Amino acid sequence: MIRVSVLYPSAEGSTFNHDYYRTTHVPLVAKAWSPVGTQIDKVINGPYEAAVHMTFDSLEVFQSAMASPLTGDVMADVANYTNITPVMQISEIIEG
């Protein structure tokens, strides 16, 4: 099982629409990539504004998901809720 985390670093002048992210963007991501699970973080204190964590059965499943024809729509939608360049981290879940 792997976890794909997309993190949005806080910076002076950054903007982030949490409502749009939760109600529009993340559902688009779920439709495009079909993760096993999705969790959204609205950061209270830390170096990030927000994050989403998605789980996939394997790296190969995630890579196939990224080939979805909707991936372009997912990427284009980022401008609708933030001016932050997201950072992606892919991790193997080893416990839990």
JOKAFEN-V693626 format. One record per backbone hydrogen bond with DSSP energy under -1.0 kcal/mol. CO is the residue of the C=O (numbers start at 1). NH is the residue of the N-H. E is the energy in kcal/mol with one decimal. If there is no record, write none. Layout:
((CO,NH,E) (CO,NH,E))
This chain:
((1,93,-2.3) (2,56,-2.2) (3,91,-2.9) (4,54,-2.8) (5,89,-2.9) (6,52,-1.9) (7,87,-2.9) (8,49,-3.7) (11,14,-2.3) (15,83,-1.2) (17,21,-2.2) (18,22,-2.6) (19,23,-2.7) (20,24,-2.6) (20,25,-1.9) (21,26,-2.7) (24,28,-1.5) (25,29,-2.4) (26,30,-2.6) (27,31,-2.1) (28,32,-2.3) (29,33,-2.9) (30,34,-1.9) (37,55,-2.2) (39,53,-2.9) (41,51,-1.8) (47,10,-2.4) (49,43,-1.1) (50,8,-2.3) (51,41,-3.3) (52,6,-2.6) (53,39,-2.3) (54,4,-3.3) (55,36,-2.8) (56,2,-2.7) (58,62,-1.9) (59,63,-2.7) (60,64,-2.2) (61,65,-2.2) (62,66,-2.2) (65,68,-2.0) (68,71,-1.8) (70,74,-2.1) (71,75,-2.5) (72,76,-2.4) (73,77,-1.6) (77,80,-2.1) (78,81,-1.8) (78,82,-1.7) (81,17,-2.7) (87,7,-3.3) (89,5,-3.3) (91,3,-2.9))
